[in-house]
Amino acid sequence: MEIRIFQIVVPLLSLIFVLGLATRYQKGRINLRECTFSVLFWVSLAVFSIFPDAISSFVARVFGIADNVNAVIFLGMGILVYLIFMLYGEVRENRKQVTELARKIALRDADKDAEE
């Protein structure tokens, strides 16, 4: 097996990012869910960069796709669609919280105006 430069660089960068995530988690800047998801992402990326041919061939066999590159592209697109769906849920939740907060502020201001 020939070792290519990205097989060294990507795992090292992943390790740096994982250490940064651990530091951010310890300082309370991110929660456990964010930390776990991010660590899984970086570890997966490191493993994929170390064994790219074996993993892409496995994914191609599992999904019945003839070409390794197409399998990786389809898998990546599936992950992106899932992440967009999750972000959409977060945006909806944030929008709901902003609306609730605006209502509370409006009611508080209305009470202050009524007292004066």
Sequence and secondary structure as in RCSB ss.txt:
>XXXX:A:sequence
MEIRIFQIVVPLLSLIFVLGLATRYQKGRINLRECTFSVLFWVSLAVFSIFPDAISSFVARVFGIADNVNAVIFL
GMGILVYLIFMLYGEVRENRKQVTELARKIALRDADKDAEE
>XXXX:A:secstr
    THHHHHHHHHHHHHHHHHHHHHTTSS HHHHHHHHHHHHHHHHHHHSHHHHHHHHHHHHT S HHHHHHHH
HHHHHHHHHHHHHHHHHHHHHHHHHHHHHHHHHHHHHHHH 
